[in-house]
Amino acid sequence: MMKPNSGVANKGIERMLELSADAHIRRRGTVKDSPEFHNLTGAIAAYGKALALLTALQQREEFYAMIGHHDVPGCVAPC
C-alpha cells in the first residue's frame, strides 16, 4: 500500500487557494455583470469545488493512514 503524500496534497491545496484569491482580487477590479466578472465568478466557484474535493481526499487518506491498511476494504485501497 502506498503511503499518503500529504506534502503534495498540501501544495495542491495551497496553490488552489492562491488561484482562488487571485481570481477574487481580479473580480473586484472588474465591472459588475460584465463577461469577465461572470467568468471569474465561475472560476471561483470551480476552485471552491476543487478545494472541497482535495480536502475530502486528503482527510480520507489521513483516516486510512491512521487506521492502517489492514482494515481498508480492497475496493477503496489504493493500488
N, CA, C and O of each residue as an XYZ file, in Angstrom:
316
protein
N       0.838     -1.191      0.000
C       0.000      0.000      0.000
C       0.879      1.250      0.000
O       1.908      1.297      0.674
N       0.468      2.241     -0.751
C       1.229      3.476     -0.805
C       0.887      4.344      0.394
O      -0.256      4.374      0.849
N       1.878      5.041      0.893
C       1.641      5.983      1.978
C       1.075      7.268      1.396
O       1.471      7.683      0.307
N       0.143      7.906      2.118
C      -0.374      9.169      1.609
C       0.732     10.210      1.605
O       1.522     10.281      2.547
N       0.793     11.001      0.576
C       1.807     12.026      0.468
C       1.138     13.370      0.701
O       0.786     14.076     -0.244
N       0.967     13.716      1.974
C       0.235     14.932      2.308
C       0.995     16.180      1.883
O       0.388     17.239      1.718
N       2.319     16.081      1.700
C       3.071     17.232      1.230
C       2.612     17.667     -0.137
O       2.452     18.863     -0.381
N       2.398     16.731     -1.030
C       1.920     17.040     -2.374
C       0.488     17.557     -2.309
O       0.138     18.527     -2.981
N      -0.335     16.902     -1.497
C      -1.729     17.346     -1.357
C      -1.783     18.758     -0.784
O      -2.554     19.597     -1.249
N      -0.965     19.012      0.220
C      -0.950     20.354      0.816
C      -0.514     21.410     -0.197
O      -1.070     22.508     -0.232
N       0.481     21.078     -1.019
C       0.927     22.029     -2.042
C      -0.181     22.291     -3.052
O      -0.368     23.426     -3.489
N      -0.916     21.246     -3.423
C      -2.031     21.416     -4.352
C      -3.122     22.288     -3.770
O      -3.676     23.149     -4.454
N      -3.426     22.060     -2.503
C      -4.451     22.865     -1.829
C      -3.990     24.316     -1.712
O      -4.767     25.239     -1.954
N      -2.732     24.513     -1.342
C      -2.207     25.881     -1.237
C      -2.267     26.597     -2.578
O      -2.636     27.770     -2.640
N      -1.908     25.900     -3.648
C      -1.931     26.509     -4.974
C      -3.356     26.861     -5.389
O      -3.593     27.915     -5.980
N      -4.292     25.986     -5.081
C      -5.691     26.245     -5.408
C      -6.195     27.471     -4.636
O      -6.949     28.280     -5.177
N      -5.784     27.604     -3.391
C      -6.170     28.784     -2.598
C      -5.586     30.059     -3.192
O      -6.250     31.095     -3.230
N      -4.333     29.976     -3.659
C      -3.707     31.141     -4.285
C      -4.459     31.554     -5.552
O      -4.722     32.736     -5.771
N      -4.798     30.574     -6.372
C      -5.529     30.874     -7.603
C      -6.891     31.487     -7.302
O      -7.323     32.425     -7.972
N      -7.562     30.949     -6.289
C      -8.868     31.470     -5.906
C      -8.757     32.909     -5.398
O      -9.569     33.764     -5.752
N      -7.750     33.164     -4.570
C      -7.552     34.514     -4.048
C      -7.252     35.495     -5.182
O      -7.771     36.611     -5.197
N      -6.417     35.075     -6.127
C      -6.117     35.929     -7.282
C      -7.387     36.235     -8.082
O      -7.589     37.369     -8.515
N      -8.229     35.242     -8.275
C      -9.477     35.448     -9.013
C     -10.396     36.410     -8.260
O     -11.055     37.250     -8.873
N     -10.440     36.288     -6.936
C     -11.257     37.213     -6.130
C     -10.761     38.645     -6.304
O     -11.554     39.569     -6.489
N      -9.457     38.819     -6.242
C      -8.877     40.163     -6.372
C      -9.164     40.733     -7.757
O      -9.558     41.892     -7.881
N      -8.972     39.930     -8.794
C      -9.231     40.401    -10.158
C     -10.705     40.719    -10.358
O     -11.050     41.675    -11.054
N     -11.579     39.915     -9.747
C     -13.025     40.154     -9.908
C     -13.428     41.469     -9.281
O     -14.309     42.155     -9.798
N     -12.789     41.838     -8.158
C     -13.119     43.123     -7.521
C     -12.807     44.310     -8.426
O     -13.425     45.369     -8.317
N     -11.838     44.118     -9.323
C     -11.445     45.210    -10.217
C     -12.193     45.240    -11.533
O     -11.870     46.048    -12.404
N     -13.190     44.377    -11.700
C     -13.939     44.358    -12.962
C     -15.320     44.973    -12.770
O     -15.803     45.138    -11.650
N     -15.931     45.301    -13.888
C     -17.282     45.862    -13.878
C     -18.263     44.736    -13.571
O     -18.231     43.673    -14.190
N     -19.137     44.999    -12.597
C     -20.134     44.002    -12.225
C     -21.028     43.705    -13.424
O     -21.387     44.607    -14.181
N     -21.379     42.442    -13.589
C     -22.223     41.940    -14.678
C     -21.534     41.954    -16.040
O     -22.187     41.744    -17.062
N     -20.232     42.197    -16.068
C     -19.502     42.099    -17.337
C     -19.161     40.624    -17.586
O     -19.196     39.816    -16.658
N     -18.833     40.275    -18.830
C     -18.459     38.884    -19.113
C     -17.256     38.415    -18.273
O     -17.221     37.276    -17.809
N     -16.278     39.307    -18.087
C     -15.104     38.935    -17.280
C     -15.505     38.661    -15.832
O     -15.000     37.724    -15.214
N     -16.409     39.475    -15.293
C     -16.896     39.277    -13.921
C     -17.535     37.898    -13.790
O     -17.274     37.183    -12.823
N     -18.365     37.524    -14.752
C     -19.045     36.228    -14.699
C     -18.064     35.073    -14.901
O     -18.207     34.021    -14.278
N     -17.068     35.267    -15.770
C     -16.043     34.230    -15.944
C     -15.264     34.007    -14.655
O     -15.003     32.868    -14.270
N     -14.898     35.088    -13.996
C     -14.155     34.965    -12.735
C     -15.025     34.354    -11.640
O     -14.536     33.583    -10.814
N     -16.310     34.697    -11.633
C     -17.228     34.094    -10.662
C     -17.297     32.585    -10.870
O     -17.296     31.823     -9.903
N     -17.357     32.158    -12.116
C     -17.363     30.729    -12.411
C     -16.062     30.060    -12.002
O     -16.071     28.945    -11.479
N     -14.944     30.736    -12.237
C     -13.646     30.180    -11.845
C     -13.563     30.038    -10.331
O     -13.065     29.031     -9.826
N     -14.042     31.029     -9.613
C     -14.009     30.985     -8.144
C     -14.854     29.821     -7.641
O     -14.445     29.105     -6.727
N     -16.020     29.632     -8.228
C     -16.878     28.505     -7.839
C     -16.185     27.173     -8.126
O     -16.263     26.246     -7.319
N     -15.510     27.075     -9.266
C     -14.794     25.844     -9.618
C     -13.644     25.590     -8.653
O     -13.413     24.449     -8.250
N     -12.924     26.639     -8.280
C     -11.842     26.477     -7.305
C     -12.404     25.971     -5.977
O     -11.796     25.121     -5.327
N     -13.546     26.484     -5.580
C     -14.168     26.037     -4.333
C     -14.532     24.561     -4.381
O     -14.312     23.836     -3.411
N     -15.085     24.112     -5.497
C     -15.442     22.695     -5.639
C     -14.189     21.817     -5.648
O     -14.172     20.747     -5.040
N     -13.153     22.269     -6.333
C     -11.904     21.505     -6.376
C     -11.271     21.431     -4.986
O     -10.744     20.389     -4.596
N     -11.322     22.528     -4.247
C     -10.791     22.526     -2.882
C     -11.560     21.565     -1.987
O     -10.967     20.854     -1.176
N     -12.872     21.545     -2.133
C     -13.687     20.624     -1.338
C     -13.299     19.179     -1.635
O     -13.195     18.357     -0.724
N     -13.089     18.877     -2.899
C     -12.696     17.527     -3.291
C     -11.300     17.181     -2.764
O     -11.099     16.106     -2.200
N     -10.349     18.077     -2.944
C      -8.987     17.818     -2.482
C      -8.911     17.627     -0.969
O      -8.208     16.739     -0.487
N      -9.628     18.454     -0.228
C      -9.584     18.315      1.229
C     -10.286     17.038      1.683
O      -9.851     16.399      2.641
N     -11.369     16.663      1.002
C     -12.041     15.407      1.348
C     -11.131     14.215      1.075
O     -11.066     13.289      1.883
N     -10.431     14.229     -0.050
C      -9.497     13.148     -0.360
C      -8.341     13.115      0.625
O      -7.891     12.043      1.032
N      -7.865     14.288      1.005
C      -6.777     14.361      1.977
C      -7.230     13.800      3.333
O      -6.486     13.060      3.977
N      -8.423     14.145      3.757
C      -8.946     13.630      5.026
C      -9.126     12.122      4.960
O      -8.857     11.419      5.934
N      -9.579     11.623      3.819
C      -9.759     10.187      3.649
C      -8.418      9.474      3.721
O      -8.309      8.440      4.380
N      -7.402     10.000      3.061
C      -6.064      9.415      3.123
C      -5.536      9.401      4.553
O      -4.971      8.406      5.006
N      -5.726     10.508      5.252
C      -5.254     10.594      6.638
C      -5.985      9.592      7.522
O      -5.384      8.983      8.407
N      -7.279      9.423      7.282
C      -8.058      8.478      8.070
C      -7.550      7.060      7.860
O      -7.323      6.323      8.820
N      -7.372      6.678      6.583
C      -6.900      5.325      6.304
C      -5.473      5.114      6.776
O      -5.115      4.008      7.180
N      -4.660      6.143      6.734
C      -3.298      6.024      7.257
C      -3.339      5.826      8.771
O      -2.504      5.118      9.334
N      -4.315      6.456      9.424
C      -4.429      6.357     10.875
C      -4.885      4.960     11.296
O      -4.367      4.417     12.272
N      -5.843      4.370     10.583
C      -6.350      3.063     10.992
C      -5.497      1.924     10.453
O      -5.618      0.784     10.902
N      -4.636      2.233      9.491
C      -3.767      1.212      8.933
C      -4.422      0.528      7.754
O      -5.647      0.502      7.639
N      -3.606     -0.024      6.884
C      -4.130     -0.609      5.655
C      -4.793     -1.958      5.878
O      -5.441     -2.464      4.961
N      -4.663     -2.563      7.048
C      -5.268     -3.870      7.302
C      -6.789     -3.803      7.365
O      -7.468     -4.782      7.056
N      -7.326     -2.647      7.764
C      -8.770     -2.517      7.905
C      -9.439     -1.883      6.690
O     -10.651     -1.672      6.697
N      -8.673     -1.579      5.654
C      -9.220     -0.918      4.481
C      -9.766     -1.959      3.522
O      -9.046     -2.879      3.136
N     -11.038     -1.828      3.127
C     -11.582     -2.775      2.142
C     -10.814     -2.675      0.834
O     -10.334     -1.601      0.471
N     -10.698     -3.779      0.134
C      -9.955     -3.824     -1.102
C     -10.445     -2.869     -2.158
O      -9.662     -2.396     -2.982
N     -11.745     -2.575     -2.146
C     -12.300     -1.706     -3.178
C     -11.905     -0.237     -2.996
O     -12.031      0.544     -3.938
N     -11.430      0.159     -1.807
C     -11.037      1.545     -1.595
C      -9.548      1.689     -1.362
O      -9.052      2.814     -1.296
N      -8.823      0.604     -1.236
C      -7.380      0.679     -1.026
C      -6.691      1.094     -2.316
O      -7.009      0.565     -3.381
N      -5.738      2.047     -2.235
C      -5.022      2.453     -3.448
C      -4.147      1.313     -3.961
O      -3.699      0.468     -3.186
N      -3.912      1.295     -5.241
C      -3.092      0.248     -5.869
C      -1.627      0.527     -5.682
O      -0.787     -0.245     -6.143
